[in-house]
Amino acid sequence: MSETGDVAPPVDLLTISRTVEQALARRIALPERSWTDTTTRQLQGHLSLLLLEDLGDTDIAPVRELHRIAYRLLDRHGRPDADTPPLHAYEYMRALAAVTRSVAALYARGLDGER
C-alpha cells in the first residue's frame, strides 16, 4: 500500500502471458504498426510492474543481466518513436516480450516459493 492508501495493482500473470504470446507469435508479414505500438505499450507496462516486485536474489549474475537488459529496453532513449522503421519497432517489441516473459517467470517462481 502506498502512503496515500492506494493499493498497487496486482500482477496478472495470465494477461502478461497472453500479451507475450501474441507478441512472440510467428507471422508471415509484419503486423500493422498501430498493433505493434499498442502491444509495445502493454509490454512496457507489464515489465515495469514486474520490476517493482520482489524477484528474488539479484546477486545472481543471470538475474542481474536480465535486470540490466530490462531497464535498457525501458529506457526512453532506446524506445522506438514514430520515425522508427516498422521492422525495428517490431523487433523491439519482440525483445521486450522475451524479457518480459523471463521476468514473469522469475516472479512466478517466487510465488511458488522456489526462491
Secondary structure, 3 states (H helix, E strand, C coil): CCCCCCCCCCCCHHHHHHHHHHHHCCCCCCCCHHHHHHHHHHHHHHHHHHHCCCCCCCCCHHHHHHHHHHHHHHCHHHCCCCCCCHHHHHHHHHHHHHHHHHHHHHHHHHHCCCC
